[in-house]
Amino acid sequence: MSHLDVLEAAYASMTANYRSEYVYRNLITNRIFLGRHRASSGTAFLNEFRVGASVADCVLVNGHATVYEIKTELDRPGPRLQSQLDSYYRAFPLVNVVVHEAHVPRYVDALEGTAVGVLSVGRRWRLSVVRPAIERMDEFDTKVLFNLLRAGEVEQALHAWFGEIPDVPNGIRYREHFTLAQRIPPLRFQSLVHGQLRMRGYRGHPAAILSPRLKPLRALLVQLQPNVAQYRYLLDWLERAA
């Protein structure tokens, strides 16, 4: 028995008996990022992405920017979910909650009157839209948006708006750049941030996320973005006897 055999057996057991958050994330990776969007270089798929006080399970950034918040069969709607949603709308216009089909009614009821979409995970691991997300663009928060970006991305966003920005020492760069960002209307700054995040598309070896043998690992591999050498090393390890 190889490491790959062990991996496939473990993943099959998880999908049948213990549908953890990772299994849901892998489903979203396969059905939406790889299935619907074909892992396009113009699409970024961010896993466990810090947004304000919360961590979004998945964020897809292409022509739109959409959060996918996973709620497994062990979760329940409540104050924590509301806090997460509040964080996400400070940076992204579309938010979906992904739940098992048996729990759809409780989440539809809990989210009544909101813009939040509901996706159902059903039999044979089908992902279905129960209620589409409605775009919300009235809660964007400059500080939350600013903190989504790396230093170089912040500079690119500011250059795009102002043309030239002052060259400042590292010790005060965050403060000075944030001060500049506050001068940009939140709706326009969100668009600039969106553009920077979109450039974080998958840059790893394509076979790593397209190989059917690695389907159980796709959510992880999209995050790690292995190069050719790392991909070959992984295949070699998986083929070895466990």
N, C-alpha and C positions, 0 to 999 in steps of 0.2 A: 504494500500500500504506500502510495506516494504522499507527499505533503499536500498536493492538489486534491487527492482523494479525501484526505482528512478535512480540508477546507470545504469542499463541496458537501460532504456529509454534515459538517457542523452548520453550514449555512442553511441547508435543507431542514435540519432540526429546528433552527431558530425561526424560520418562516412558518413552520408548522406548529411549534409549541411555545415559543417565546418571542413574540414580535416586538423586538426592542426598537429604540429610536434609530439605531443604525440601519436596521432592515427597512424602515420607512424612508430614511435618507437615500438608501441605495435604490429604492423604488423610484423616488423622485428623480434621481440622477439618470436612471435608465429610461424612464418614460418621458420626462420633460426635456432635460438637457441633451441627452443623446438621441432620444426618439423624436421629439417634436422639433428640436433646434439643431440636431445633427452635430452637436459640439462645435458649432461655428466659431471661427476665430473672432467674430464680432459679438460674441456672447460670453459673458463672464458668469461663472457659477461658483458662488462663495458659500462654503460650509462653515457652520458655527462662527458666524460673523458678529462681532460686537457692535451693537447699536445702542448708544446711550447706556442706560442701566441694565440692558438685557442682551441676550445673545440669540440671534436669529439662527434657526436650524439650517435654512437654505435661503440664499438670495440669488435670483436670476436677474442679470442686467443685460438687456439688449436694447431694442427700441423702447421698451418699458423697463420698469424696475419693480420686481415682485418678490415679496417675502413669503416663504412657506414655513409656517410654524407647526411642528409635529406634536400631536397629542396621542400617546399610545393608549392602550386599553387600561393602563394603570393610572392615567391622568383623569382629572375632572375639571370642568370649567369653574372659575372662581376669580378671586382678586389677583392672583398671580398672572393669569392669562390677560386680564384687563391691563395690568401694569406693562406686560410685554407689548400688547397692541399699542398702547400709548407711546411707547418708545419707538416702535417701528414707523408710526405715522409721522414722527418728527423727521424722518429721513426718506421714506419711500411712499409712493402713492397707492400701491396695491398690496394687500395683505390677504393671504389665504391660511386657513387652519385645516390641516390634514388629519383626518380621524378615521378610525375603523368604522365600517358600515353599521355595526351594531350600536355605535354611540352617536350616529348622525343626529337623531332627534334632539338629544340633550344639548348639543352644540348649536343647532339651528335655533332652538328656543333661547339659549343663553345669548346668542348674537343677534337676536331679532332687533331690527331698527338700526343696525350698524352697517358699515360699508364692507365688512369682512366677508370674504368668500369662504365657502366650505367645500372641501374635496373629500371624497369617500374612497377608502381602500376596501375593495370588495373581494369576492371570490376570485381565485386564480390571480390574485394580486393585480386586479384592474384598478385604475385610478380614474374616478369619475367626478365631474363637476356637479355638485348638488345645488350650489348657489354661487354664481360668479361674483368675484370681487368688484366693487365699485371704486373708481378712482377718487382719492381724497388728496387735495393739495393745499389744505388750509392750515396745516400744523407744522410745516417745515421749520426746523430750529437750526440756526446757523452753527451753534456750537456742536450739536450732535453731528451735523453734516461734516463740519470741519474735521472732527475727530475720526471720521471714517477713512480719511486719506493718510497716506504716507507723506513724509516731508517733501519729496520730489513731486508728488502728485499735487500737493497744495500749491507749490510754486508754479506748476503748469496751469492750474486752474486760475490763479491770480494773474499770470501773464496773459491768459486768454481774455480776461476782462479789462485789465488796466494797461496792457501793452508792456510797460516797464514797471518793475517793482524795486524798491531800495535793496541794496546789498547790506545785510545786517549781520552782526556776530551771532554765532550759534546760540549763545546764552540767552539772547532775547528774541530769537527768530520766531519761536512759537507765538509769543505775545504780539509781536509786530505784524506777523502774517494774519493772525486772528483778527486784529484790529482792522486790517484791510478787508478781510472777508465780511466783517460786519457792515461795511459800506455797500455791499452788493445786496440787492433785493433778494430775500430768501428763495423765492421761486426761481430766479435766475441762477442763484448759487447752487441750488439743488441740481439744475441742469448741468452746470459745470462739474459738479461732483459725480453725477451720473456718467458723464463722458469719461472721466478719469477711471472710474470703477470698471466701465465697460472694456477698457484696455487691459484688464487683468484676465483676459481670456486664456483658455488652456494652451500652454506652450510646451507641454511634455511630448513624449513620443506618441504619435497617434495610436499605434497598435496597443499601447498599454490600456487604453480605455475602450478600444473597439474589439479586442480579442474576446470571443465568447467564453473562453476558459476562465477569464478573469472577471466575469460578470459579478460574482459575489464581492469583489474588491473595488468596484468602480467608484463608489463614493469616496473611498480613501485615496484612490489613485488620481482622481480629479483634483483632490486637495494637494497631493504630494508632487504631481506633475513630473514623473520620472523621465530622465533622458534615455537615450538608446542603451547605454551601458547598464544603467540601473534596471531597465526593463529586461534585458537579457539575463542579468544576474537573478532577478526575481523568477523568471521562467526556469532557469537552471535549478534554483532552490526548490521550486514547486515540484519539479520532476524527480527529485531525489526521494529515496525511501525514507519514510517517517520513522 
